[in-house]
């Protein structure tokens, strides 16, 4: 539920609030790849480059061949 609220907030342009809900979803499951991916996107929107890189790298660590892996890899490269 926290993840879904985060998606709605991110789509509404409320990145800070969305990141908080993605953090809640990660707190419930530390291996929740989608939570890290979306929180990373929210952090990019907030200009939090280091935090975004860390979350997107976590996506790659947890699911290096998952559906978000290629986009996460490209984002990490661009954030360098």
C-alpha positions, 0 to 999 in steps of 0.5 A: 500500500505504501508503494502504491501511494508513493507512485501516486504522489510521484506521478502528481509531482510530489517527490518528497512525499513519494520518497517517504512512502517508498522508504516505508515500503523498503522498511517493510521489505529490505529487498523490495527492488521496486521501492529502491527504484522508485525512491531513486527516481524521486531522489533524482527529482529532488536533486539528491544525487548521492542518495539516488545513486545509492538506491539505484545501485541497490536495485542493481545489487538485488536484481542485476537482470531484473526489469529495472536493471538497464534503466538503473544502470544508465541512470547510475552512469549518468549520475557519475 
